[in-house]
Amino acid sequence: MLEKLLKMADGPLQDALARSGTNAGPGTASAIEEIFSSLLEKQAKSGNTEAVKEMFSGRETTPSSPLVNNLKGDLSQGLADRLGIDSKQAMAMAAVALPLLINFFNKKVNDAPQANDDIMSSIVKAIQGEGNGGGLESILGSILGGEGKKGGGMDLGGLMDLGKGLFK
């Protein structure tokens, strides 16, 4: 689920990497999203939900925040292994990508009709595999602009299509 949501950040992530001069090649944004999603899911399933909660908190996370610094090493190691790049280049990519990915949904969360805590709780539960995520489909639909404020019958596959238009 989280990987599908992060795919919506593909365009902005590619743009940020291009502007940063990190020499990101084709597929780098997808690799970052997949590795980041895997890291977050692994942490959430083990009970550490700090990063997921921060992504949907409505608060801006700075590039120098402890959360970014804590995740940077794992993400850069995953990038170095997957892309076959040196650790310095991988660390530079992680430094660009993490604040963008963590902050990607915060403005949308602030504009949603549900309380930030309700949104965070639903997403954490869905990632941890608990129940149906407390109406996650409806909440995500309202965050991302589904028809009405109840998600408009949108499924997660539909969120992908919607995200491509919203986040260019």
C-alpha positions, 0 to 999 in steps of 0.5 A, spaced: 500 500 500 505 505 501 509 503 495 503 505 491 502 511 495 509 513 494 509 512 486 505 518 486 511 522 488 515 519 482 515 526 478 517 531 484 522 526 486 525 525 479 525 533 479 529 534 485 534 529 484 535 532 477 536 539 480 540 536 486 546 534 481 546 527 484 547 523 477 541 519 478 539 515 472 533 512 470 529 507 475 533 511 481 526 514 483 523 507 483 528 504 487 528 510 492 521 509 493 521 501 493 527 501 498 523 507 503 517 503 502 520 497 505 524 500 510 517 504 513 513 497 512 519 493 516 519 499 522 511 499 522 510 492 523 516 491 528 512 497 532 516 503 530 511 507 527 515 514 527 516 515 520 509 513 517 506 518 523 511 523 521 509 523 513 501 524 515 502 528 521 501 535 517 508 538 520 513 539 515 520 535 517 526 539 515 532 535 512 536 536 518 531 532 523 533 526 527 528 522 523 531 524 516 538 522 519 536 516 522 533 513 515 538 516 511 543 510 513 539 505 511 536 508 505 543 510 502 545 503 504 539 500 500 541 504 494 548 503 494 546 495 494 541 496 489 544 501 484 551 499 484 553 506 486 558 508 491 556 510 498 557 518 497 552 518 491 547 514 495 548 518 501 547 524 497 540 521 493 538 519 500 539 526 503 535 529 497 529 524 497 527 523 504 525 530 506 521 530 499 518 523 501 516 524 508 513 531 507 509 529 500 502 528 503 503 533 509 499 539 506 494 534 503 493 531 510 492 538 513 487 540 508 483 533 509 476 533 513 479 528 518 483 529 524 491 528 522 491 523 528 485 519 525 489 519 518 495 517 521 492 511 525 488 509 519 495 508 515 499 505 521 494 500 522 493 498 514 501 498 514 501 493 520 496 489 517 490 490 522 483 490 520 481 495 514 485 501 516 479 504 519 476 507 513 483 508 509 480 508 502 475 514 504 480 517 508 485 517 502 480 519 497 479 525 501 486 527 502 487 526 495 481 529 492 476 524 491 469 526 489 465 528 495 469 527 502 468 520 502 473 518 497 468 517 491 469 510 491 476 510 489 480 504 490 488 504 491 489 503 484 485 509 482 489 513 487 495 511 482 491 514 477 489 520 481 496 522 483 499 522 477 495 528 475 496 531 482 503 531 483 506 533 477 
